[in-house]
Amino acid sequence: MTKLNISGLISKQATKQAKLHSFLVENQLIILLVFFLQLVTIGIAVFSGYNFFVAKFENLLEINKAVIITVSVLFVLIIEILTALFLLKTFKFLYKGLVINAIAYFIGVLLFYSLSFYVATNGLASYTIKRFDNSEVIKAKYQTNKDLLIQSFESSQAEINQAIETINNNPLLWKNGKLSNLSTEQINSVNNYYNQLSGLRNQLKSDLQAVENSEVNELKSNTNNATSEAEKYYIIVMVIMFIQFICNALMAFFYHKIYNENNSKDVINDSIKLFTSQISNNTTSIIEQTINERYNAYLVALNNHLAHTTITTTGTTTTTGTNKKPIGFDINNDNRINENRNNDTIKTGSTVTFDHNIRLCLHCNKPYVYKHHKQIYCSTDCRVQSNVNKSGKTLIINGIKYKPNNK
C-alpha cells in the first residue's frame, strides 16, 4: 500500500497557494505608484486636518499655529498607522480562512477611515469657505459707503445750522428802539432751513437702508458662492480619501504578499499547523458523532429486546436485585419506579416477565413506566394509532378520529 505523504502534500499546496515568486520585482512600478499616491493623499489629509483643528480651536483659545500643525500631523499619522495595522490583520486572517476575525478587524478599519474622512472633508470645506468668503471685504465696502453718507449729511446739517444761527442773530424788526425780532421773511427762511434738515434726515435714512439691503444681498450671494465652492472641494476630498483607502489596502496587501515571499517556510508551517488542527478537530467530532449514533441505536434495540424478554424459573421465591437499572436511563429520580422494583419477585414454577419499570413505546419510541406484561405502548392513543397504521383504516373512538400516518 502506498503511504500517503500528508506533510508533503500540504507543503505543495501551501506553496502553490502562497504564490511564492518575486512579487516585489514583478510589481515594482505598481507598488511605487501606489506608494506615491498614498504620500499625496496623506499630505492632503494633514493639510485638511490642520484646517479642521484651526476651525475648532481658533474661537476657543489662542494657540500657536505650530502646535495646531503638530496636532494635525500626529492625528493623521496615528490614524494611518492604526489603519495599516488593522488592514494587515484583516489580510492575515483572510489568508488563514478565519473570516469572522477578518471581519472584526475590517470593521475597525472602517471606523478609523470614517474618522479620518470626517476630519479631512470638514477641514478642507472650512478652508474653502474661508478662501472664497469675501464677507469682510463686502462689509468694509458698505461701511465706507455708510460713513460717506453720514459725513455728507453732517456737513449739510452744519451749514444749515450755521445759516439758521446767522438769521437768529440778526433780527430786522425794531422793538423799543432796538432790532430784536425777526422779520416775516427771516422766519420763512428759518422754517425752510428746518424743512431742509428734515428732508436730509429722511434722505439719509433711505440711503442707509438701501446700502444695508445691497450689503445683505451681496453677503447672501457671497455665502452661496462660498458654499458652492466648498461642496465642490468636499466632493474632491471625498474622492481623494477613497483613493487613500484603496492605497492603504493595496499597500497592506503588498506588504502581506512580500512578507509571505520572504518568510515562505514560516507561512507553509503555519498552513500545515492550521490544516492539521482542522483535520484533527473534524476527525474527532466525526468519530464522536458516529459513536453516539451507534450507541443510541444499540441502546434502543436492547431496551426493546428487554421489554419482551421472559424467563422461566423453578425453585424458591427470588427477589430481583435493586441495583439493576434499565440501560440508558437514570431511574433514581422516580420513587414510584424504585418502589415497583423492590416489589418484583419470581415465583416457583411460574413463567414471569421481568419488570424493568422503564420501557420504550413501540409507536412513538418514548420511555414510559411499565405496569403490566401486556403493555407495549405508553398510552391508549399510541396503541390505537399503531393499530390504525397497521390496518390502514380510519377509526373514530370516543369522538376522536384516528387516521393512518402512511396516507
Secondary structure as GFF3:
##gff-version 3
##sequence-region A 1 407
A	DSSP	alpha_helix	6	18	.	.	.	ID=ss1
A	DSSP	alpha_helix	23	26	.	.	.	ID=ss2
A	DSSP	alpha_helix	28	57	.	.	.	ID=ss3
A	DSSP	alpha_helix	65	96	.	.	.	ID=ss4
A	DSSP	alpha_helix	99	132	.	.	.	ID=ss5
A	DSSP	alpha_helix	135	168	.	.	.	ID=ss6
A	DSSP	beta_strand	173	175	.	.	.	ID=ss7
A	DSSP	beta_strand	178	181	.	.	.	ID=ss8
A	DSSP	alpha_helix	184	262	.	.	.	ID=ss9
A	DSSP	alpha_helix	264	307	.	.	.	ID=ss10
A	DSSP	beta_strand	310	312	.	.	.	ID=ss11
A	DSSP	beta_strand	318	319	.	.	.	ID=ss12
A	DSSP	alpha_helix	335	342	.	.	.	ID=ss13
A	DSSP	beta_strand	345	346	.	.	.	ID=ss14
A	DSSP	beta_strand	351	353	.	.	.	ID=ss15
A	DSSP	beta_strand	358	360	.	.	.	ID=ss16
A	DSSP	beta_strand	367	369	.	.	.	ID=ss17
A	DSSP	alpha_helix	380	391	.	.	.	ID=ss18
A	DSSP	beta_strand	395	397	.	.	.	ID=ss19
A	DSSP	beta_strand	400	402	.	.	.	ID=ss20
###
